[in-house]
Every structure is written in structure tokens, then in C-alpha cells.
Amino acid sequence: MQRLDAVVVGSGPNGLAAAITLARAGLRVQVLEAHGRPGGGVQSAALTLPGFTHDLGSAIHPLAAASPAFRQWPLHAFGLDWVQPEVPVAHTLWPGSSGAVLLERSLEATAEGLGRDGPAWRAMFGPLLADWEGLLHDILRPLLRLPGHPLTLARFGLRGLPSAEFVGRTVFQTPQGRALWAGLAAHTTLPLGTPGTAAMTLVLGLLAHAVGYPFPRGGAQALADAMTAYLRFLGGEVLTGVTVRGPTDLPEARVVLVDSSPAVLLKLLGDRAPAAYRRALERFRYGPGIQKFDYALSGPPPWLDGRVNRSATVHVGGSFKDIVRSERAFTSARPYVLAAQHTLFDPTRAPAGQHTFWAYAHVPSGSAADIRPQVEAQLERFAPGFRERVLACHVTTAPQLAAFSPVMVSGDVNGGASTLWQLLARPTPALTPYRTPVRGYYLCSSSTPPGGGVHGMAGYHAALTALRDEFGEQDHG
Ligand SMILES: Cc1cc2nc3c(=O)[nH]c(=O)nc-3n(C[C@H](O)[C@H](O)[C@H](O)COP(=O)(O)OP(=O)(O)OC[C@H]3O[C@@H](n4cnc5c(N)ncnc54)[C@H](O)[C@@H]3O)c2cc1C
């Protein structure tokens, strides 16, 4: 057999993106995946009843739609078909009041819906929207680099460095504007008072206007399948059911890219890892976990405000204060619930007239405490009668998520806390944090920049680094 050029451990979106980038450069690449199917956090299965398709991990994919790597690959030719709901995000406000606020695709329509906060929303997102591709180029990669778009990045940095709570209180005046902002901020999975949380909030708001909040028709798995098919088309191999536990499980290859946790990387490096690097990786911190609920419903969710059904993504959070409280310790009786209702727009995922409903709430790191009663009580506040439509529910706890992928330590779906420090030093402070001190070994998971989410950019940049270091290539993006 011909010697491999590269082995990729793990087939999450970052592992697959790394493998595609290497294969596009003409390298012989093999991916080793512990699960029976490629995809990592991007998989779908019939978790509840026959005929229902649920997303095991990621559900809504603005980052994937905007990813500079994915956008240059012909994934549509390999079966990827984006479903684009009319409205990116609906945020349920409080029962009995104006119901919901909508984050529309159009900046103007969103601003109009926000009334007195319209000008603030426009001023916040308008200038970034004008150069959104330049901004993403600069932030979906290690931040300790010379920016290609310094003005846009400076504008983003000024707004993004403070906490989301501070920005929400100082920039917006209306309950609607503040609540919409807080619902986006809660995606950071950090208390909203944490410095730097405004940055991801800005990105998520910006993406709604730039590319919408789409998802793959048929299930998130369709994205992983398209990536795998493209990789195979390029000559890459994907072996499933193979867990790499130590260096002896690795075939011989010039480079090894690890789509896993820093702890797994250390195991693979063994004694070759210098003590200082080992200590630095051991200091890497994880955020809280999530508890996830996959429902089969007999009908659509009965939202008080029917406009919520114009969006697949629903922030069931209530007011700014409610969300700040919920995300402070992740133990609120009224948790912020992030929900996705795909079948309103993609009927292929459930039997005729019936629906899937994907939801999660944050929990303390590693917690398996049952929060289904709190989550359903919260859903009932905004969609009375929700419980009566439940045909089946599948619960996934934070420890189960951690067992599902080593990247999701204690149920942290971002591969490590997105604190300001760990946005810069992910997993260690370095200009090229993918490179390890052991020649030929690279970390390429969401524990490297730009962090969590389905965008493949960690794998893409890690692969470009390996190409430059070991194969004398300049750029094969
Ligand atoms: C419930 C949930 C909801 C989410 N929602 C969204 C969302 O809506 N939108 C979004 O953009 N993101 C979302 N995310 C986050 C997103 O899924 C992750 O950030 C992303 O999958 C991380 O990609 P990755 O390649 O770094 O790691 P993973 O996707 O975790 O993949 C790592 C893969 O490597 C394999 N692996 C690791 N170590 C080994 C080993 N030693 N041997 C063999 N195989 C190994 C694992 O089995 C796994 O398949 C969600 C995640 C979860 C869990």
C-alpha cells in the first residue's frame, strides 16, 4: 500500500474540512472516526418514532452557510440543499404581551420591528454588514494575526470587547431590542456579564442579515454526508468504527491532524509533548454543558404569537432580565431554551402533518439533573398546549454528550469556553495554535480558533498550516 500523506483523527466538521483541504492539495488522506458514521456533532437519526429525523447535534447553520471554506467547495453537487426559512430568528417575549420580536433577514425590516431601538440596531449592524465577508475572514481564524480588514475589525472589536449585558443595557432602550440582543448573546454559553460576549452576539446578529439561518434539507447529516462524498471524490478515505487511543493506533503518515480534545491530543503525543505545552493544555477551560430534548409532535408548536412559525429558530427566553438571570448560573427555574422547528419548512423530516422539535437549555458543567419539567414549563408559557402535542421525547444529558464526542468535555458543545482569553489563546497563546511542539502533529478541533460551531474553519486553517509546514505549499484553500 502507498504511504499516507495525512491522517485525520475524527470526522466532525473540522476533521472533514481538514481532510478535504489536504485532499484538494493532492495529498493521500485517511480519516479515522470512532462512530459508525462520519459527522461528529453534525448527524441525524430517528431518535423518537419511526419516520421522524432528529439532529443529534447542530440544527441551524448560519456559520456553515457563511464559512469561507464551505462556500468555495461544491457541496451542493454532493447532495447539500440549504432550506432557508423566511425569518432567521423569532424571540418569544412574555406571555400575554406583544408576543414575539423577529430578527428578519432584512436589516431595515428588523429595525422597523424594533421601533425606538430601530436606529440602534441599524447603527450596530449596518456598517459590519457592508463588509461582512471581510470581517469573517479576519475572525474565523486565529485572532493574533494582522487583519486584512482593519477598519471593520476595529469597529467590531470596539463593540465586541465588552460584555453582552453591558452592550444590551447601554445600546438598547426597549424591552424588545434588549431581549432580542440577549437571546443571541445566550448562544455564547457564558454568563452575559462576561467580557467579550458581545463579540459572538454581534456575529450571530450579523449572520442573520448576511446569510440567514438555514439548515440542510433532510437533516444536518446531509452536510456531513456531502462533505464525506466530496472527500471521497477527491480520493480521500474515511474509516468508521475506529477509535484512536494512542500513537500505535495511527497508520504511518507524514502529518496527523487531531479533531479531538486537547486531552486526546496529549495522549497521542505521549512523552514527546514538552512539559510546558502539556501544562498549558491542562489549563484549557470548558464552559457549562447543555441538556437536549428531541420531540416528536402531533402538530406544530402552538405559539401564542403565530409569527413565530415564520422562523425555524426560536429563542424561548422572555425578557433581557430573564435571560441574564437564566444564564448567570444555568440553574434557573425559567431556563433560556434554544429551539429549532425544522419541519415547518422541511416536511421530509416527519410523517405528514407531524413535526420534530429540537431544543436545549444550558446546565452546569457535567450536570445530569433532569430539567425537562422546567424546559416544558417554559415552552408552555409561550406555547400553551405544547405538552399535549408531544408524542415522544428523547433526552440527551451533558455527560451523554461528552461520551458522544471527546471534543464536548462535560457537555460543552463549543469545545472549550469562549472567554476573551480563550478566544485569543485557543488552546494556547500562539500565532498558529494548530501547530503542536511535536513535528507533524496538529490540533484541528473546535478547541482551536475560531472555536465552536459548524464552519470547518479550524480544520481548514490547521490543514493549511500542515501544508505550509510539511509540504512546502503556500495556499490551497
Ligand atoms: C446538541 C448540540 C447542538 C449544537 N447546535 C449547533 C448549531 O445549531 N449550529 C452550529 O453551528 N453548531 C452547533 N453545535 C456545535 C457544533 O456541533 C460543534 O461546535 C462542532 O460539531 C464541532 O466540530 P468538531 O469537528 O470540532 O468536533 P465534533 O463535531 O465533536 O467531532 C469530533 C469527531 O471526532 C471523533 N473523534 C474524536 N476523538 C477520536 C479518536 N481518538 N478516535 C476516533 N475518532 C475520534 C468523534 O467521535 C467525533 O465524531 C451544536 C452541538 C451540539 C452537541
The ligand as an ORCA input file, in Angstrom:
! r2SCAN-3c Opt
* xyz 0 1
  C     -26.609     19.471     20.830
  C     -25.728     20.357     20.019
  C     -26.275     21.418     19.327
  C     -25.482     22.235     18.529
  N     -26.078     23.192     17.765
  C     -25.347     23.846     16.843
  C     -25.986     24.614     15.850
  O     -27.213     24.674     15.775
  N     -25.204     25.278     14.956
  C     -23.838     25.185     14.973
  O     -23.175     25.804     14.130
  N     -23.211     24.427     15.897
  C     -23.923     23.741     16.813
  N     -23.322     22.902     17.703
  C     -21.851     22.904     17.804
  C     -21.173     22.068     16.739
  O     -21.855     20.868     16.512
  C     -19.737     21.791     17.181
  O     -19.105     23.006     17.510
  C     -18.957     21.094     16.060
  O     -19.542     19.847     15.743
  C     -17.514     20.885     16.478
  O     -16.864     20.240     15.424
  P     -15.521     19.422     15.647
  O     -15.165     18.842     14.332
  O     -14.533     20.300     16.323
  O     -15.885     18.263     16.708
  P     -17.034     17.172     16.710
  O     -18.159     17.572     15.865
  O     -17.288     16.846     18.133
  O     -16.374     15.904     16.017
  C     -15.285     15.208     16.564
  C     -15.318     13.816     15.956
  O     -14.059     13.191     16.173
  C     -14.261     11.877     16.629
  N     -13.104     11.547     17.463
  C     -12.563     12.297     18.446
  N     -11.518     11.664     19.012
  C     -11.387     10.493     18.346
  C     -10.468      9.406     18.456
  N      -9.496      9.404     19.370
  N     -10.593      8.366     17.591
  C     -11.576      8.366     16.630
  N     -12.471      9.373     16.498
  C     -12.375     10.418     17.338
  C     -15.550     11.936     17.427
  O     -16.161     10.659     17.500
  C     -16.366     12.924     16.605
  O     -17.094     12.269     15.597
  C     -24.086     22.032     18.481
  C     -23.526     20.969     19.182
  C     -24.339     20.123     19.922
  C     -23.738     18.940     20.608
*
